Amino acid sequence: MHAAIPSIFKQKPLIILSGLSGVAIFGSLILAFSKLGGLSYPLVLHFDNFQGVDFLGGTTDFWSIWLGGFACVILNFVLSETLFEKERVLSYVFLVANLLISLLLFVITAVTIAAN
């Protein structure tokens, strides 16, 4: 019995886009677990140069934001796989959006760690 390989993994650019997105997600996850794992004090989740800190939250708030971005990545991947045979261009669009969202999650994680 063979495992079903997603059809988007048949083209090299789509493999590269998915791989880079996966590396960014995995990197942000490792970074978050290593630096934010045992914190008990409030995290600075948003700050402004003019007003200073304006949004504090706990680690559960951070993980809620992170999981929301991860859900967008999963949704885009499923949509790109579903539309690969009919609209190949949309698969590229969804996977490029995946890469951008993944990089944004990595930046959000790094900035949250740097601010705390």
Residue pairs with C-beta under 8 A, 6 or more apart in sequence:
6 81
7 81
7 84
7 85
8 14
8 15
8 18
8 80
8 81
8 84
8 91
8 95
9 15
9 18
13 92
14 80
14 91
14 92
14 95
17 92
17 95
17 96
17 98
17 99
18 77
18 95
18 98
20 99
20 102
21 73
21 95
21 98
21 99
21 101
21 102
22 102
24 99
24 102
24 103
24 105
24 106
25 70
25 73
25 102
25 105
25 106
27 106
28 66
28 102
28 105
28 106
28 108
28 109
28 110
29 66
31 106
31 109
31 110
31 113
32 62
32 63
32 66
32 109
32 113
35 113
36 43
36 59
36 62
36 112
36 113
36 116
39 59
39 116
42 56
42 57
42 58
43 56
43 57
43 58
43 59
43 61
43 62
43 112
43 115
43 116
44 53
44 55
44 56
44 112
44 115
44 116
45 55
45 56
45 57
45 61
45 62
45 65
45 112
46 53
46 54
46 55
47 53
47 54
47 55
47 115
48 54
62 112
65 108
66 105
66 108
66 109
69 101
69 102
69 104
69 105
69 108
70 105
72 101
73 98
73 101
73 102
73 105
76 94
76 95
76 97
76 98
76 101
77 94
77 95
77 98
79 90
79 94
80 90
80 91
80 92
80 94
80 95
80 98
81 91
83 90
83 91
83 94
84 91
